[in-house]
Amino acid sequence: MNADPRDEIVQHLPAMRAFALSLTRNSSLADDMVQDSLVKAWTKIHTFEPGTNMRAWLFTILRNTYYSNRRKAGREVSDSDGLMTEGLSEKPAHDGRLQLSDFRRAFAQLNDEQREALVLVGASGFSYEEAADMCGVAVGTIKSRTNRARSRLAQLMHLTDDEALEMTDSATMAVVAGNRSSAAG
């Protein structure tokens, strides 16, 4: 009866650890590397050819793991003091939904003609002429309704003349941009 090659792995652990320690010169990193190599060997045991050198096979896996980790480490940035991490921020996923909710409430307060004009010209992309033709009114009427609707939306949403409707408020954008002093004001 042929022995299971997995039974042989355990006898090579001390040599694997010594080899990993010689490569890394760090016992904790060496232990991690041996563990990673053992997981790889265990999951790929079907590729091992019985009768060949198990120790050489394990050492090849360990060596490849070491060099893969080194390549990976070369692409990583060390941040042991946490300064880089501290400066990172991400816009909250709910932020746009909150702004959209505010917009919908304000949009619902517009009169029917203003909503219609904004939907046709602003959201649907029709020209003033096309929107006027659809509504059966003069082009100037559509322009006027659109302008009044935009002004009313800005008023309802407390936007100043130089402020655009954004899906992210200025305080959130200040935090994301790293300008925390603007966020406080």
Backbone torsions as a table, in degrees:
resi	resn	phi	psi	omega
1	MET	NA	134.1	-179.5
2	ASN	-79.6	138.5	178.5
3	ALA	-77.6	149.3	177.1
4	ASP	-73.0	126.6	-178.5
5	PRO	-61.2	-22.8	179.0
6	ARG	-64.0	-28.8	179.4
7	ASP	-64.6	-26.5	-177.8
8	GLU	-80.8	-23.2	-174.7
9	ILE	-55.3	-44.9	-173.0
10	VAL	-59.4	-32.1	-178.8
11	GLN	-71.7	-13.8	-179.1
12	HIS	-97.5	-1.0	-177.8
13	LEU	-58.4	-48.0	-180.0
14	PRO	-59.8	-40.8	-179.9
15	ALA	-68.6	-37.6	177.9
16	MET	-63.6	-43.2	-179.6
17	ARG	-64.3	-41.8	178.3
18	ALA	-62.1	-42.1	179.3
19	PHE	-65.2	-43.8	179.2
20	ALA	-63.4	-39.8	178.8
21	LEU	-65.2	-36.5	178.6
22	SER	-68.8	-30.7	179.3
23	LEU	-77.9	-43.8	-171.8
24	THR	-94.6	-27.1	-174.2
25	ARG	56.2	30.9	-179.4
26	ASN	-147.4	114.0	-172.7
27	SER	-64.0	-38.3	179.9
28	SER	-66.4	-45.5	178.3
29	LEU	-65.0	-37.8	178.2
30	ALA	-63.2	-43.6	178.8
31	ASP	-62.5	-42.5	178.0
32	ASP	-61.7	-41.7	-178.8
33	MET	-66.3	-40.7	177.2
34	VAL	-62.6	-44.6	179.7
35	GLN	-61.1	-47.0	177.7
36	ASP	-58.7	-42.4	-179.4
37	SER	-65.5	-39.8	178.4
38	LEU	-64.9	-39.6	177.1
39	VAL	-62.2	-44.9	178.6
40	LYS	-62.3	-44.5	-179.0
41	ALA	-64.1	-43.8	-178.2
42	TRP	-62.6	-43.5	-178.4
43	THR	-74.4	-20.2	-179.7
44	LYS	-110.8	18.8	-176.5
45	ILE	-58.4	-27.6	179.1
46	HIS	-65.2	-17.5	178.4
47	THR	-87.6	-12.4	178.6
48	PHE	-73.1	133.9	179.3
49	GLU	-94.6	111.4	178.6
50	PRO	-54.8	140.4	-178.9
51	GLY	96.9	-13.1	176.2
52	THR	-93.9	-179.6	-173.1
53	ASN	-81.8	103.7	179.0
54	MET	-60.7	-41.5	-178.4
55	ARG	-61.9	-44.6	178.4
56	ALA	-63.2	-40.2	179.1
57	TRP	-62.5	-45.7	179.1
58	LEU	-64.9	-41.9	179.7
59	PHE	-65.8	-34.3	177.0
60	THR	-64.7	-43.6	177.5
61	ILE	-62.1	-44.8	-179.9
62	LEU	-61.8	-45.7	179.1
63	ARG	-61.6	-45.4	179.2
64	ASN	-63.9	-36.9	176.8
65	THR	-63.8	-42.6	178.9
66	TYR	-59.4	-49.6	-178.0
67	TYR	-69.3	-33.0	175.1
68	SER	-64.1	-42.8	178.0
69	ASN	-64.6	-37.5	178.2
70	ARG	-65.6	-43.1	177.8
71	ARG	-62.1	-43.0	179.6
72	LYS	-63.1	-43.7	179.6
73	ALA	-63.1	-30.3	178.5
74	GLY	-67.7	-22.1	179.4
75	ARG	-94.4	-10.2	-178.2
76	GLU	-92.2	154.9	179.3
77	VAL	-108.6	128.3	178.6
78	SER	-74.1	134.1	179.8
79	ASP	-141.8	53.5	-174.5
80	SER	-62.7	-30.3	179.6
81	ASP	-90.0	-4.1	175.4
82	GLY	78.0	8.9	-177.6
83	LEU	-65.1	-42.3	-179.7
84	MET	-68.3	-42.1	-180.0
85	THR	-63.4	-38.7	-179.3
86	GLU	-61.0	-32.2	-177.8
87	GLY	-84.1	-6.3	-179.4
88	LEU	-83.3	144.6	174.9
89	SER	-153.0	160.5	-179.3
90	GLU	-137.1	138.9	177.9
91	LYS	-65.9	131.5	-179.0
92	PRO	-63.3	142.1	-178.0
93	ALA	-64.3	-29.1	-177.5
94	HIS	-79.4	-13.5	-173.4
95	ASP	-56.0	-48.6	-179.5
96	GLY	-63.4	-35.8	178.6
97	ARG	-66.0	-36.9	178.3
98	LEU	-65.1	-45.2	178.8
99	GLN	-64.2	-41.2	179.3
100	LEU	-64.2	-37.9	177.1
101	SER	-62.3	-43.4	176.4
102	ASP	-61.5	-42.7	179.8
103	PHE	-62.2	-45.6	-179.0
104	ARG	-60.7	-41.7	178.3
105	ARG	-61.9	-44.7	-180.0
106	ALA	-67.1	-42.4	-179.2
107	PHE	-60.8	-37.9	179.7
108	ALA	-66.2	-21.8	-179.2
109	GLN	-83.7	-10.7	177.7
110	LEU	-71.4	154.0	175.7
111	ASN	-74.9	165.4	-173.8
112	ASP	-55.9	-43.8	-177.6
113	GLU	-64.2	-40.2	-179.9
114	GLN	-68.1	-43.1	177.9
115	ARG	-61.0	-44.8	-179.7
116	GLU	-59.9	-45.6	-179.2
117	ALA	-63.2	-43.4	179.7
118	LEU	-66.0	-40.1	179.9
119	VAL	-65.5	-45.1	-177.6
120	LEU	-67.5	-48.9	-174.8
121	VAL	-84.7	-45.3	-175.2
122	GLY	-80.7	-51.4	-173.4
123	ALA	-88.1	-38.8	-175.4
124	SER	-90.3	-15.0	174.4
125	GLY	81.4	16.0	177.0
126	PHE	-75.2	151.9	175.5
127	SER	-73.5	163.8	176.4
128	TYR	-58.0	-39.5	-178.4
129	GLU	-64.5	-44.7	179.6
130	GLU	-64.4	-43.6	179.6
131	ALA	-63.6	-41.4	178.7
132	ALA	-62.2	-42.4	179.0
133	ASP	-63.5	-42.7	179.5
134	MET	-63.6	-38.0	-176.6
135	CYS	-88.1	-10.6	-179.4
136	GLY	70.3	34.6	178.8
137	VAL	-128.8	171.6	178.6
138	ALA	-71.7	154.5	178.7
139	VAL	-57.8	-40.9	179.6
140	GLY	-61.0	-33.8	178.9
141	THR	-66.6	-43.7	178.3
142	ILE	-64.1	-43.5	178.5
143	LYS	-60.0	-43.1	-179.2
144	SER	-65.5	-45.4	179.6
145	ARG	-62.6	-41.6	179.9
146	THR	-64.1	-46.2	-179.8
147	ASN	-62.9	-45.9	179.8
148	ARG	-64.7	-37.8	179.1
149	ALA	-64.7	-43.6	179.0
150	ARG	-63.5	-42.9	179.1
151	SER	-63.1	-42.6	-179.6
152	ARG	-66.1	-41.0	176.7
153	LEU	-59.6	-46.2	179.3
154	ALA	-59.8	-41.6	178.8
155	GLN	-64.8	-47.5	-179.2
156	LEU	-64.2	-30.3	-178.9
157	MET	-96.6	6.2	176.9
158	HIS	59.9	42.1	177.4
159	LEU	-95.9	139.8	175.7
160	THR	-82.5	170.9	-177.0
161	ASP	-60.0	-34.9	-176.7
162	ASP	-93.4	6.1	-175.9
163	GLU	-105.4	126.6	179.2
164	ALA	-86.6	155.6	174.5
165	LEU	-75.5	113.1	-179.6
166	GLU	-115.2	153.9	177.1
167	MET	-79.5	-5.4	178.6
168	THR	-127.5	130.7	-179.8
169	ASP	-73.9	163.1	-174.4
170	SER	-65.5	-34.2	179.3
171	ALA	-64.9	-43.8	178.7
172	THR	-64.3	-44.1	-179.8
173	MET	-63.3	-35.1	178.2
174	ALA	-64.9	-40.9	178.9
175	VAL	-66.7	-46.1	-179.6
176	VAL	-61.4	-37.8	-179.5
177	ALA	-77.8	-9.5	178.3
178	GLY	90.3	9.9	-179.2
179	ASN	-102.7	74.7	-174.4
180	ARG	-65.4	-24.4	179.6
181	SER	-68.2	-32.4	176.9
182	SER	-70.6	-30.3	-177.7
183	ALA	-69.7	-30.8	-178.1
184	ALA	-72.0	-28.2	-174.8
185	GLY	-91.1	NA	NA
